[in-house]
């Protein structure tokens, strides 16, 4: 099995360094990043895929609990906290485990082993039939769950921890609390492509490409240099 990539977020330097030392001596873990707060972690998540997050609950600006709700569904969380085990029950959400500070390496290894087992079980699952292609998702917006058909999406814009989903024949975009990375995980990769840190486009809605811009229904969306090669490869495969 490949190593489990992980990120540590904790605003206490001693705790951050301790967890880093534990990760580095655990053979099946691979440290992708360590962050002083959840905002930094969110920026890393925009650029990298991460399996496992070690999150302190109490952090400034954005708590570990709030940040956990923005993670892709395939990512897992182990909370690290100074709360007692009774108080933490209300914060577990879908976490694999929690570590009560101060914790030793044996406790850390036990929690991390749960993550290892989880990801190993995912790899061992075999699919005898092709998975039916998903055609829509529901997103929460203005206290409602709104159905979004993939076929109606023009493009998506990321705004920190929110996204705007622009739909065909819909004058106003749908605004929902979600990271662009998490939404990207839910979209069919053959139909949508990231072309900028802040933009995903529906490939079949592209009307033209002019210099470094994509044209979709008169809107110009900039193509970032680090995404240009993938887009040009796609366009080249469709060109005569």
Order of alpha helices (4+ residues) and beta strands (2+ residues): beta-alpha-beta-alpha-beta-alpha-beta-beta-alpha-beta-beta-beta-beta-beta-alpha-beta-beta-beta-beta-beta-alpha
